[in-house]
Each structure stands twice: as structure tokens, then as C-alpha cells.
Amino acid sequence: MSRIMDEMHATAQDLFASGFIDKRRMDEHEALFRTHQVPQYTAEAVKGLRQRLNISQSVLAAMINTSAATVRSWEIGAKKPGGPSCKLLDILDRKGIEALL
């Protein structure tokens, strides 16, 4: 979680402990803080995902709106996918190609 989210969560917990918010409201806050953590993708993970999906570097690049050169850089470890790219790779990993078509 980001520092801001950590602070918001701690504040909500304090408000609940002090009786300023009820259990139902705290449960709502907890649901907001229990978000899916997007993994960081290593060179091996990107290549493994692409091979498992049986797609080329160019096809993967087009699916996540980046260049084939960027995908190549990820797979050799010269660069790492950033936040939005990791989110799209995670969706592909968990839900398959159909999720992005």
C-alpha cells in the first residue's frame, strides 16, 4: 500500500476503536484497503507468460499498448515493466487473452 493509503487505513482503525464509526462502516473501509496487489514481473515471468499464452512479443506488445522493443527489453532484463504494464500483464496472467480483447 502507498503511504497515503496506510495513513487512511490507520485513521479508519482509530476512528473505529474510538467508536466514531460503526462495524458496517469499518467493513466498508476494510474492503477498500484489501485490493489485489499487482506483482512485479521479472524477465523470466514476462517471457514465461508470453510463451504460456503462445503469443509473439509483437502480439503481447500490441495487447498492452507498448512496443515490441519494450517487450524484448523486459525479457532480457534490460528494463522492468512499470505500474500500468504490470497491471495489464497481471490481468493476462490471471484471466487470459480474452480479458483484454
C-alpha positions as CSV (number, residue, x, y, z in Angstrom):
1,M,0.0,0.0,0.0
2,S,1.1,3.6,-0.5
3,R,1.9,5.8,2.4
4,I,-1.3,7.7,2.0
5,M,-3.4,4.5,1.9
6,D,-1.6,3.3,5.0
7,E,-2.4,6.6,6.8
8,M,-6.0,6.4,5.8
9,H,-6.3,2.8,7.0
10,A,-4.7,3.7,10.3
11,T,-7.1,6.6,10.7
12,A,-10.1,4.5,10.0
13,Q,-9.0,1.9,12.5
14,D,-8.5,4.6,15.1
15,L,-12.0,6.0,14.4
16,F,-13.5,2.6,14.8
17,A,-11.6,1.9,18.0
18,S,-12.8,5.2,19.4
19,G,-16.4,4.5,18.5
20,F,-16.7,7.2,15.9
21,I,-17.5,4.7,13.1
22,D,-19.6,1.5,13.3
23,K,-18.7,-2.0,12.3
24,R,-20.5,-1.7,9.0
25,R,-18.6,1.4,8.0
26,M,-15.3,-0.2,9.1
27,D,-16.1,-3.2,7.0
28,E,-16.5,-0.9,4.0
29,H,-13.2,0.8,4.7
30,E,-11.5,-2.6,5.0
31,A,-12.9,-3.7,1.7
32,L,-11.3,-0.7,0.1
33,F,-7.9,-1.5,1.6
34,R,-8.0,-5.2,0.6
35,T,-7.1,-4.6,-3.0
36,H,-5.3,-7.1,-5.2
37,Q,-1.6,-6.5,-5.1
38,V,-0.2,-6.4,-8.6
39,P,3.0,-8.4,-8.8
40,Q,6.2,-7.1,-10.3
41,Y,7.2,-9.0,-13.4
42,T,10.7,-10.3,-13.9
43,A,12.3,-11.0,-17.3
44,E,11.5,-14.7,-16.8
45,A,7.9,-14.0,-15.7
46,V,7.2,-11.9,-18.8
47,K,8.7,-14.5,-21.2
48,G,7.0,-17.3,-19.4
49,L,3.6,-15.6,-19.6
50,R,4.1,-14.9,-23.2
51,Q,5.1,-18.4,-24.0
52,R,2.2,-19.9,-21.9
53,L,-0.2,-17.7,-23.9
54,N,1.5,-18.8,-27.1
55,I,1.9,-15.3,-28.5
56,S,4.8,-13.4,-30.0
57,Q,6.5,-10.4,-28.5
58,S,4.7,-8.2,-31.1
59,V,1.3,-9.5,-30.2
60,L,1.9,-9.1,-26.5
61,A,3.1,-5.5,-27.1
62,A,0.0,-4.7,-29.1
63,M,-2.3,-6.2,-26.5
64,I,-0.8,-4.0,-23.7
65,N,-0.2,-0.9,-25.9
66,T,3.6,-0.9,-25.9
67,S,6.3,-1.6,-28.4
68,A,7.8,-5.0,-29.3
69,A,11.2,-3.4,-28.4
70,T,10.0,-2.8,-24.9
71,V,8.8,-6.4,-24.5
72,R,12.2,-7.5,-25.8
73,S,13.9,-5.3,-23.2
74,W,11.7,-6.7,-20.4
75,E,12.5,-10.3,-21.5
76,I,16.3,-9.8,-21.5
77,G,16.1,-7.9,-18.2
78,A,17.3,-4.5,-19.5
79,K,14.0,-2.9,-18.3
80,K,11.2,-3.8,-16.0
81,P,7.5,-3.3,-16.7
82,G,6.0,-0.3,-14.9
83,G,2.8,0.1,-13.0
84,P,0.2,0.1,-15.8
85,S,2.1,-2.5,-17.8
86,C,2.3,-4.8,-14.7
87,K,-1.5,-4.4,-14.2
88,L,-2.2,-5.5,-17.8
89,L,0.3,-8.4,-17.5
90,D,-1.4,-9.4,-14.3
91,I,-4.8,-9.4,-16.0
92,L,-3.4,-11.5,-18.8
93,D,-1.8,-13.8,-16.3
94,R,-4.9,-14.3,-14.2
95,K,-7.7,-14.1,-16.8
96,G,-6.2,-14.9,-20.2
97,I,-6.2,-13.2,-23.5
98,E,-9.9,-12.8,-23.7
99,A,-9.9,-10.3,-20.8
100,L,-8.0,-7.8,-23.0
101,L,-9.8,-8.3,-26.3
